[in-house]
Amino acid sequence: MRRPIAAGVAIGAFAVLAYLCVPLPAPNVAAPSEGDCVELTLFTNGFHTDIAAPVSIFPEAHPLRRLYPDAESFLIGWGEERFYFSDGTDVWLGLDALIPPSPSVMHITYNAPAVAAYLGPNAETPVAVSTEGAASLVAFVDRALVLDESGDVIRTSDGKIVGRSSFLRTRGSFHLFNVCNQWMARALRAAGININARAAWLGGPLVRAVEETGRTSCAALQRPR
């Protein structure tokens, strides 16, 4: 019996490694250029990541713009409802979040970078995408949001910054292979950043993967005069 069990464990381990490490096709999204560049900003405290995007990439009638009509930028994160709402120190709550079904929420606040302070000590990395990439990011966010009959977002509670943020109902279950940073990596892939979203469990490695693509600034695309 030992050999079949060992073989089964080995096959399972190989399958997981293949799932995590086999390269995915590059996103079919236009790259930014000198005349076509939108700069996003990725914030991380090493564990969790949020992305800041200018309000201008969202249509005027977008539900997030209706929620915060005076916003100039949005800071967006995603995670498991109960653990995201907590202070992040309850290990058992975090482990329970990995076992589906675990309902998810989007955390939305506005006017980064000041509001990113809720993450605690954090680092920020600019991310350059094309106009097409920015529109694809908005479409990714739209697919995640659950709207009511009037087309408005559904607030589950106040967010981390009372009066300036909200937790919103979203689609998708949080689990081991769909944690907050994997969701963020998929959002970045939708925007055209060629990174491995499957293995993006922590914020620090995710940011390093983005930096390795070289897509970290619209200014870097400017030609010398």
BAPA-514214 format. One record per residue (C-alpha): residue in three letters; x negated, y, z. Coordinates in Angstrom, 2 decimals. Example, Ala and Ser with C-alpha at 12.3 -4.5 7.8 and 13.67 -1.06 7.14 Angstrom:
2
['ALA',[-12.30,-4.50,7.80]];
['SER',[-13.67,-1.06,7.14]];
END
This chain:
225
['MET',[0.00,0.00,0.00]];
['ARG',[-2.92,2.34,0.61]];
['ARG',[-3.89,2.63,-3.04]];
['PRO',[-0.41,3.60,-4.32]];
['ILE',[-0.09,6.17,-1.51]];
['ALA',[-3.54,7.60,-2.21]];
['ALA',[-2.79,7.69,-5.93]];
['GLY',[0.50,9.46,-5.27]];
['VAL',[-1.20,12.07,-3.08]];
['ALA',[-3.92,12.61,-5.69]];
['ILE',[-1.38,13.00,-8.50]];
['GLY',[0.66,15.42,-6.40]];
['ALA',[-2.42,17.49,-5.55]];
['PHE',[-3.48,17.56,-9.20]];
['ALA',[0.00,18.66,-10.26]];
['VAL',[-0.02,21.53,-7.74]];
['LEU',[-3.51,22.64,-8.81]];
['ALA',[-2.50,22.50,-12.46]];
['TYR',[0.63,24.55,-11.73]];
['LEU',[-1.42,27.18,-9.91]];
['CYS',[-4.49,27.35,-12.12]];
['VAL',[-3.54,26.56,-15.72]];
['PRO',[-3.70,29.88,-17.60]];
['LEU',[-0.44,31.38,-18.85]];
['PRO',[-0.11,33.09,-22.23]];
['ALA',[-0.89,36.80,-22.09]];
['PRO',[2.22,39.02,-21.81]];
['ASN',[3.54,40.10,-25.21]];
['VAL',[3.67,43.77,-24.23]];
['ALA',[1.85,46.69,-25.82]];
['ALA',[-1.31,47.79,-24.01]];
['PRO',[-1.63,51.40,-22.86]];
['SER',[-3.53,53.83,-25.03]];
['GLU',[-4.73,57.42,-24.81]];
['GLY',[-1.41,58.72,-26.08]];
['ASP',[0.82,56.10,-24.47]];
['CYS',[0.06,55.51,-20.81]];
['VAL',[2.14,55.42,-17.63]];
['GLU',[0.30,55.16,-14.32]];
['LEU',[1.74,53.01,-11.56]];
['THR',[0.14,52.53,-8.14]];
['LEU',[-0.21,49.28,-6.26]];
['PHE',[-0.38,49.58,-2.46]];
['THR',[-1.47,46.73,-0.20]];
['ASN',[-2.37,46.12,3.42]];
['GLY',[-4.09,42.90,2.38]];
['PHE',[-1.02,40.77,2.97]];
['HIS',[1.93,42.53,1.31]];
['THR',[2.08,44.74,-1.78]];
['ASP',[4.40,47.51,-2.93]];
['ILE',[4.36,49.26,-6.28]];
['ALA',[4.94,52.96,-6.85]];
['ALA',[6.45,54.11,-10.14]];
['PRO',[7.47,57.56,-11.38]];
['VAL',[11.22,58.13,-11.41]];
['SER',[10.95,59.23,-15.05]];
['ILE',[10.58,55.61,-16.26]];
['PHE',[14.07,54.83,-14.93]];
['PRO',[17.12,55.91,-16.97]];
['GLU',[18.93,58.95,-15.58]];
['ALA',[21.98,56.89,-14.61]];
['HIS',[19.93,54.11,-12.99]];
['PRO',[21.39,52.93,-9.63]];
['LEU',[18.11,53.66,-7.82]];
['ARG',[18.19,57.25,-9.06]];
['ARG',[21.79,57.53,-7.91]];
['LEU',[20.75,56.18,-4.51]];
['TYR',[17.97,58.75,-4.12]];
['PRO',[18.69,61.59,-6.57]];
['ASP',[15.88,63.83,-5.25]];
['ALA',[13.15,61.22,-5.65]];
['GLU',[10.08,61.89,-7.78]];
['SER',[8.71,58.35,-7.44]];
['PHE',[9.91,55.04,-6.04]];
['LEU',[7.94,52.66,-3.84]];
['ILE',[9.25,49.14,-4.39]];
['GLY',[8.66,45.88,-2.54]];
['TRP',[10.42,42.52,-2.32]];
['GLY',[10.61,39.80,0.31]];
['GLU',[12.60,37.47,2.52]];
['GLU',[15.41,39.29,4.29]];
['ARG',[14.83,38.44,7.95]];
['PHE',[11.03,38.39,7.87]];
['TYR',[10.82,41.61,5.84]];
['PHE',[13.10,43.34,8.32]];
['SER',[10.92,42.19,11.25]];
['ASP',[7.55,43.61,12.29]];
['GLY',[5.78,40.68,10.60]];
['THR',[4.30,39.18,13.77]];
['ASP',[6.72,36.25,14.26]];
['VAL',[4.84,33.28,12.78]];
['TRP',[7.80,30.91,13.08]];
['LEU',[10.07,33.37,11.31]];
['GLY',[7.49,33.59,8.54]];
['LEU',[7.26,29.80,8.21]];
['ASP',[11.04,29.52,8.17]];
['ALA',[11.14,32.04,5.32]];
['LEU',[9.13,29.63,3.17]];
['ILE',[11.86,26.99,3.38]];
['PRO',[14.63,27.68,0.85]];
['PRO',[17.26,28.90,0.65]];
['SER',[15.90,32.17,2.00]];
['PRO',[17.84,35.26,0.85]];
['SER',[15.75,38.09,-0.55]];
['VAL',[15.88,41.86,-0.40]];
['MET',[14.18,44.74,-2.16]];
['HIS',[12.68,47.52,-0.07]];
['ILE',[13.02,50.89,-1.76]];
['THR',[11.73,54.22,-0.55]];
['TYR',[10.67,57.31,-2.40]];
['ASN',[7.86,59.77,-2.99]];
['ALA',[4.69,57.73,-2.62]];
['PRO',[1.94,57.79,-1.52]];
['ALA',[3.04,59.29,1.81]];
['VAL',[5.75,56.70,2.44]];
['ALA',[3.27,53.83,1.88]];
['ALA',[2.08,54.54,5.43]];
['TYR',[4.76,52.11,6.64]];
['LEU',[2.46,49.30,5.46]];
['GLY',[-0.14,50.30,8.04]];
['PRO',[-3.76,50.66,6.90]];
['ASN',[-3.60,50.13,3.17]];
['ALA',[-5.46,50.54,-0.08]];
['GLU',[-4.11,51.89,-3.34]];
['THR',[-4.97,50.91,-6.89]];
['PRO',[-3.72,52.72,-10.02]];
['VAL',[-2.34,50.48,-12.74]];
['ALA',[-2.14,51.68,-16.35]];
['VAL',[0.72,50.39,-18.52]];
['SER',[2.29,51.45,-21.80]];
['THR',[5.73,53.00,-22.17]];
['GLU',[6.94,49.57,-23.27]];
['GLY',[5.35,48.03,-20.19]];
['ALA',[7.02,50.58,-17.92]];
['ALA',[10.42,49.82,-19.50]];
['SER',[9.79,46.09,-19.03]];
['LEU',[9.01,46.70,-15.36]];
['VAL',[12.32,48.53,-14.95]];
['ALA',[14.11,45.63,-16.67]];
['PHE',[12.42,43.20,-14.23]];
['VAL',[13.67,45.26,-11.28]];
['ASP',[17.14,45.41,-12.82]];
['ARG',[17.28,41.61,-13.13]];
['ALA',[16.51,41.32,-9.43]];
['LEU',[19.06,43.84,-8.14]];
['VAL',[22.59,42.81,-7.19]];
['LEU',[25.10,45.56,-7.96]];
['ASP',[28.65,46.09,-6.73]];
['GLU',[31.72,46.56,-8.92]];
['SER',[30.86,50.24,-9.41]];
['GLY',[27.35,49.43,-10.61]];
['ASP',[25.70,50.66,-7.43]];
['VAL',[23.08,48.86,-5.36]];
['ILE',[24.17,46.96,-2.26]];
['ARG',[22.40,48.21,0.88]];
['THR',[21.91,45.56,3.54]];
['SER',[20.40,47.99,6.08]];
['ASP',[18.11,50.97,6.54]];
['GLY',[14.56,50.32,5.43]];
['LYS',[11.25,50.70,7.23]];
['ILE',[11.42,54.51,7.04]];
['VAL',[14.79,55.53,8.45]];
['GLY',[16.55,58.07,6.26]];
['ARG',[14.19,57.59,3.34]];
['SER',[14.38,53.88,2.59]];
['SER',[16.80,51.00,2.18]];
['PHE',[16.87,47.23,1.99]];
['LEU',[18.86,46.18,-1.07]];
['ARG',[20.47,42.85,-1.93]];
['THR',[18.59,40.97,-4.65]];
['ARG',[18.75,37.73,-6.59]];
['GLY',[16.26,34.95,-6.11]];
['SER',[15.25,32.87,-3.13]];
['PHE',[12.02,33.47,-1.23]];
['HIS',[9.91,30.32,-0.84]];
['LEU',[6.33,29.02,-0.95]];
['PHE',[6.06,29.47,-4.72]];
['ASN',[7.95,32.76,-4.80]];
['VAL',[6.56,34.90,-2.01]];
['CYS',[6.46,38.70,-2.09]];
['ASN',[3.10,38.95,-3.85]];
['GLN',[4.03,36.36,-6.47]];
['TRP',[7.16,38.38,-7.19]];
['MET',[5.02,41.52,-7.48]];
['ALA',[2.57,39.73,-9.77]];
['ARG',[5.47,38.70,-12.01]];
['ALA',[6.64,42.31,-12.07]];
['LEU',[3.15,43.34,-13.18]];
['ARG',[3.10,40.63,-15.84]];
['ALA',[6.42,41.97,-17.10]];
['ALA',[4.67,45.34,-17.42]];
['GLY',[1.90,43.76,-19.48]];
['ILE',[-0.79,43.00,-16.88]];
['ASN',[-2.34,39.60,-17.64]];
['ILE',[-2.73,38.02,-14.20]];
['ASN',[-1.95,34.62,-12.69]];
['ALA',[1.28,35.22,-10.79]];
['ARG',[1.57,31.65,-9.50]];
['ALA',[-1.47,31.86,-7.24]];
['ALA',[-0.85,35.40,-5.95]];
['TRP',[-0.03,34.58,-2.34]];
['LEU',[-1.85,37.49,-0.68]];
['GLY',[-2.02,41.17,-1.51]];
['GLY',[-5.80,41.52,-1.46]];
['PRO',[-6.48,38.86,-4.12]];
['LEU',[-3.60,40.21,-6.21]];
['VAL',[-5.13,43.69,-6.25]];
['ARG',[-8.54,42.26,-7.16]];
['ALA',[-6.97,40.33,-10.04]];
['VAL',[-5.42,43.55,-11.32]];
['GLU',[-8.73,45.38,-11.02]];
['GLU',[-10.48,42.65,-13.00]];
['THR',[-8.20,43.34,-15.96]];
['GLY',[-9.70,46.82,-16.26]];
['ARG',[-6.22,48.37,-16.49]];
['THR',[-6.62,50.60,-13.46]];
['SER',[-6.32,54.17,-14.72]];
['CYS',[-4.82,56.25,-17.49]];
['ALA',[-7.79,58.60,-17.08]];
['ALA',[-10.15,55.77,-18.11]];
['LEU',[-8.37,55.65,-21.47]];
['GLN',[-9.19,59.26,-22.25]];
['ARG',[-11.80,59.63,-24.96]];
['PRO',[-14.83,61.76,-24.21]];
['ARG',[-14.56,65.18,-25.78]];
END
